[in-house]
Amino acid sequence: MFPSKDETEITPVELQTLLTGDSAPSFHLIDCREEDEFAICRIEGATLIPLSRFAEAGPEFLKGTERPAVVYCHHGMRSMNATMYLRDKGFPKVWSLAGGIELWSTQIDPDVPRY
């Protein structure tokens, strides 16, 4: 289950539940880090939309879909900016991964390299 629309973040544990549950195919997982970071590590199933191209590519990617989205970055700052940008553009069902891929690696999947 996704957090309420009033909340802006989702925890790594909540995301893991979504990825392993029935909701997995019904939401977008967006990595807003840059290509060199994506090459180091990623959460399986994520779509790369670098923050440097997010203003155009982010809304275009979600255009025409009602599916919720979770955005992540390294520590959670860029993904929060991307989340707020998408919400301002009319996509209310978007959340940022609290702590980013760093917290994901320490709490959920230690096989994801840390950098």
C-alpha positions in Angstrom: 0.0 0.0 0.0 1.3 3.5 -0.9 1.5 6.2 1.7 -1.2 8.9 1.7 -0.9 11.6 -0.9 -0.2 14.1 2.0 3.1 12.2 2.6 6.0 12.8 0.2 8.3 9.8 1.1 8.1 6.1 1.1 10.5 4.0 3.3 12.7 1.3 1.9 10.7 -1.3 3.8 7.5 0.0 2.2 9.1 0.0 -1.3 10.3 -3.6 -0.8 6.7 -4.6 0.1 5.4 -3.0 -3.1 8.1 -4.6 -5.2 7.4 -8.1 -3.8 3.6 -7.8 -3.6 0.8 -7.7 -6.1 1.4 -3.9 -6.7 4.8 -4.5 -8.4 3.6 -4.2 -12.0 1.2 -1.3 -11.2 3.7 1.4 -10.4 6.8 3.1 -11.9 10.2 3.0 -10.2 12.3 6.0 -11.4 16.0 6.4 -10.7 16.8 10.1 -11.0 20.6 9.7 -10.6 23.0 10.3 -13.4 24.1 7.6 -15.9 27.4 7.0 -14.2 25.7 6.4 -10.9 23.2 4.0 -12.5 26.1 2.0 -13.9 27.4 1.4 -10.4 24.2 0.1 -8.9 20.4 0.2 -9.2 17.2 -1.2 -7.9 16.0 -3.9 -10.2 13.2 -2.7 -12.5 14.0 1.0 -12.3 13.8 3.3 -15.2 16.6 5.9 -15.4 15.5 9.5 -15.9 18.5 11.6 -14.8 17.7 14.8 -12.9 19.7 16.7 -15.5 16.9 15.8 -18.0 14.0 15.5 -15.6 12.2 18.7 -16.4 11.2 17.4 -19.8 11.6 13.6 -19.5 9.9 13.1 -16.1 6.4 14.5 -16.9 6.6 13.0 -20.4 7.3 9.5 -19.0 4.2 9.7 -16.7 2.0 11.5 -19.2 -1.2 9.5 -19.9 -0.8 7.1 -17.0 -2.6 6.9 -13.6 0.1 4.6 -12.2 1.8 5.8 -9.1 5.6 6.4 -9.1 8.4 6.1 -6.6 11.5 8.2 -7.4 14.9 7.5 -5.9 18.5 8.9 -6.0 21.6 8.4 -3.9 20.5 9.8 -0.5 17.0 11.2 -1.1 17.5 14.9 -1.8 17.4 14.8 -5.6 14.4 12.4 -5.6 12.5 14.7 -3.2 13.1 17.6 -5.7 11.9 15.4 -8.6 8.9 14.2 -6.6 7.9 17.8 -5.7 8.4 18.8 -9.3 6.2 16.1 -10.6 3.5 16.8 -8.0 3.6 20.5 -9.1 3.1 19.3 -12.7 -0.1 17.5 -11.8 1.1 14.0 -10.8 -0.1 13.6 -7.2 0.8 9.9 -6.8 4.5 10.3 -6.6 6.8 9.6 -3.6 10.5 9.9 -2.9 12.4 7.0 -1.5 13.6 8.1 2.0 17.4 7.7 2.2 17.7 6.8 -1.4 19.6 3.8 -2.7 22.1 4.2 0.2 19.4 3.4 2.8 18.0 0.7 0.4 21.4 -1.0 0.4 21.9 -0.9 4.2 18.3 -1.9 5.1 17.1 -4.1 2.3 19.7 -5.3 -0.1 23.3 -5.4 1.0 24.3 -6.7 -2.4 23.6 -3.3 -3.9 27.0 -1.6 -3.9 27.4 1.6 -1.8 29.4 4.5 -3.1 
